[in-house]
Amino acid sequence: MTTVEVDRFAAAWREWHRDRESVLAEPHGWLSITGLHWLTDSPQRFDGVPGQWHEEDGAAVVTVSPGEELAVAGTERFELVNSGPGHLIDAGERKIEVARRGGYVVRVHDPASPARAAFRGVPAYEPDPAWVVEGVFEPFDEPRPVTVGAVVEGLSHVYTSPGVLRFEHDGATHRLTAFNGKGGNGFSVLFTDGTSGVTTYAANRSLAVAAPDEQGRVVLDFNRAVNLPCAFIQFATCPLPPPGNHLPFEVTAGEKILYSS
């Protein structure tokens, strides 16, 4: 790359990084979560959470009494996809999230959360074009369900994998199991590497990869490897990388441990 191209690359990365930090700091984003509660088949109330909650026949059920600040009329059921996106319910300035993680959980999103108030951005390695790696998508004959662990002991997640991403680094071939990307676009890759637990978050990092071209080629830009919510808050149920998704070298690119030097 020429000096001009390197400067443009760095500028594009910094714009992306600013957008990433802006999303994290949104009033009801991940940093706003102040509590996580698991539902059982017995109706119960949780401190700071409007309504009475329980799990029934594969759904989360809430019953709201008159005067409670939750945008639900009477009793409502939420039947969600396991390991899928949660559902947010207005509760005044806060939002209550219902999500399915094996069983159902409710989480409180409060714009006044301590984590959001303390947020000063995400430290990251300086952008380096050398960490933009070309690879090839190798599809499975049929997409496969892949079960992975979670940062919560005893919990697991199941995702669909369409195949693996193969690439070369320092003369060796590496393969990473890929999951379907957000909204079904491209891929999402969970991985660890030689920096994990040293300069980067120990449990995982995530990399979004655009869909392959007509020849099956993909680009893995490790400069855009990001922390999952569990790196920021204790109320996340993040998945761990699938077996084999540990890279035996240091990926000195992307986001670092929060507030680490």
N, C-alpha and C positions, 0 to 999 in steps of 0.2 A: 504494500500500500504506500502511496505517496503521503507526504506530510499533510496535505489538504484532505486526503481521504481519511487518514487517521483522526484528524480533528473533527471531521463530519461524523465519523463513527462514534467518537466520544460525546459529541453534542447530542446525537440521537439517543445514546444510552442515558445521558443525564436527564433528558426530557422524559424518557420512559421511567426512570427511577423517581423523578418528582411526582409523576402520575401515580406510581405504585404507592408512595408514601401518603399521597393525598387520599387514596382509596382507604388505606389502613386507618387514617385519622377521621374518617367520616363519622358523624354523630352516632350512628347505629351500626358501625362496622365491628370487626373482630375485637378491636381494643376496647370497645364499650361494654363487653360482657363482664358481669359482676357475679354471676352465680350459675350453677348447673345442678339440676335435680332430676333424678331418675324416677319414672312413674312405675307404680305397681298396680295390681288389680284391685287394690283397696283405695277408695277415694281419699285424698289427703290435700292439705294445704301446705304451702311453702312460704317461709318468711319473705316478704317483699314481692310476692307473686299473687296477683288477683286471681280469684277463682278456685274451684276445687277440682283436682285433676286425678285421673286414673287411666289405665290401659285396658282396653276391652276388645276382643275379637279382631286383633291386628290394627287397632286404631287408638289414637290418643283422644280422650274425652275430657272436656272441661264444662263445668257448670258455673255460671256467674250469677251471683246474688244481686238484687237491686242496689244501686249505688256504687258497685265496684267498677273501677276504671279499667275496663278491658272491652275492646270492640267485638264483643260476642253477645248475641241475644239468647239468653237462657242457656241451653245446652248445645254444644257443637262437637262434631267428630272430625278428626283429621287423620286420614289414612295416607301415609306417605311412603315413598320408596326408601328401602333400607340403604343407608350410606349416601343417600341423595341430598339435595338441598333442603334446608329447613323452611318453615313457613313462619313469617313474622306477623304478629298481631299488635295493633296499636294499643298502648296503655298510657295515655297521656303523653308526657315527654319521652317516656321509655317505650320499648317494644319487647314483647315476649315472643321468643322463638320456640317453635315445636319442631323437633327433628327426630328421625328414627336411626338409631345406632345399635342394631340388634334389638334392644327395647327402645322405648320412647324416652326422650329427655325434654325438659323445658329449660331455656336459658334466658337470663335477663340482660337486655341491652340498654345500658344507661349512659347517655352522653356525658354524665358527670363522673364516669368511672375513674379510679385512680390510674389505671394503665393508660387511658387516653390522655389524662392530664399530664402524665409524666413523659409522654412520647416526644422524642426529639429527633425522630428519623431513624432510618435503618443503616447501620454501617455496612459498607460493601468494599470489595476489591475495586481498584481502579479499572475501568474498562480496557480490555486488551483484545485486539482483533485476532490474536493467536488462539483464543479460546472459542472462536467460531469454527465449528468442525463440521465437515460434510460427512454424511452417512447414507445408509440405504435402509429402507423399510422392508423387512422380510415378513410378509403376512402369514398367519397360520391358515391351514385349510379352512377352518371355521373359527370364529372368535371364541375365546375360552374364558370361563369364569376363573378368576384368580383370588384366592383368599389370602389376606395379609393381616398381620397383627396391628395393634394400635398402641398409642402411648398410654392408654388406660388399660391396666392389667386385666386380663380375662376377656377383653373385647376384641372382636375381629371385624374386618370389612371385606366385602366381596365386590370386585370390580371386573368389568369386561375388558379383556386384552385382545386386540386384533392382531398382534404380532410383536416383533422385536425390532429395535433400531440397532443396526450394525455400523461401527465406525472404527477407524484406526487411530492409535495414539502411540507415539514413540515406537513404531514398528510392530505393535501388537494389536490384535483384533479384539474388540470388546462388543458385547451385546447387552442391551437394556430392555427389559420387558416394558412395553408401553401400554397405557390405558387410553381409552377414548377421551379426547379433550373436552373441555367445557362446551356445552351446547352441541356436542357431536362433531366439533371442528378440530381437526388435527389430533395431536396426542398430548397426554400428560405423562411425565416420567418422574417417578420418585426414586431417589438414589442417595447413597452416601459415598464418601471417598476418603482419601487420606487426610483431609483437613477436618473431618467430622469429629466433633468433641474437642478440637484444638482451637481453630479459629472460626469454624462454622458450627451450626447447631448439630448436636450429636445424633439425633434420631432420624433426621431426614432433611432433604431439600427437594423442591419441585421445579421442574423445567417444562414449560410449554413449547411444543414443537409443531410447526405448521404442517399441513397435509403434504404428502409427497407429490413430486411432479410426475409426469407421465412415465418417466423412467424409474420411478420409485425412489428418487433421491430426496433426502431431507437435510435440513441444516439444524444443528444443535448449537445454539448460542449460549454457552455456559455463563456468560456475563449476566444473563437474565435468570439465573437460578435463584429461587426465592425461598424464604422461610415459610413453613406452614404456621397456622395460628398458634399451635402449641409452643412455638418458640417465644411467643409474646405473653400468653396468658395461661393460667392453670385450668381453665374451664373448657378446653378443647379436647376432642376425641380423635386426633389426627391419625391417619394410617401410617404404618411403617412401610418401607420399600419391600417389594417382593423378593424372594430368595434370588440371589444372583445379581442384584442391582447395586452391589458395592463395587466401586471402581478402585483398583489397587494402585492408585496414584493420587497425588494432590491436585484437586481442581481449585486452583487459586484464582477463582472468578466467582462473581455473584455475591449474594448477601452473606454477611458474617453473623456471628453471635450478637445478639442485641447489646448495644453499648460496649462491645468489646473493642479493644484497640487493634 
